[in-house]
Amino acid sequence: MMEKTRPKHLDLPKIRLPIPGIVSILHRVSGVLLFVSIPVVLYLLAGSLSSQAQFDAYRALVAFPLVKLALLALLWAYLHHACAGIRFLLLDVHKGLELETARNTAKLVMVVSLVLTAFIGGVLW
């Protein structure tokens, strides 16, 4: 009987995922983050619209740096999910399937989502 030379375990830190794979995983992560944050965002929105006192409490809450960081992460999740979603829609209609184009569009998604997050976050805060 011949002995198998296949690895018995995967060394995950040694596996290097290509940029389109990273964009795909981040698209899923951002989608989950957006879905999980819906109740919190709706609660904050409903509270901020109910009265002036609630709105002032919301503004005081948003003044904390950790809350601003969480809102910035949520903004990135929204922007990344939108940009990656457009890329995946184009891939679905067979645009950008070539290896170099797929890599370039994946890099573009990363750059555009981060630049938009920095710009909008800078304008808002």
Buried (B, 14 or more C-beta within 10 A) or exposed (E): EEEEEEEEEEEEEEEEEEBBEBBBEBBEEBBEBBEEBEEEEEEBEEBBEEEEEBEEBBEEEBEEEEBBEBBBBBBBBBBBBBBBBEBBEBBEEEEBEEEEEBBBBBEEBBEBBBEBBEEBBEEEE
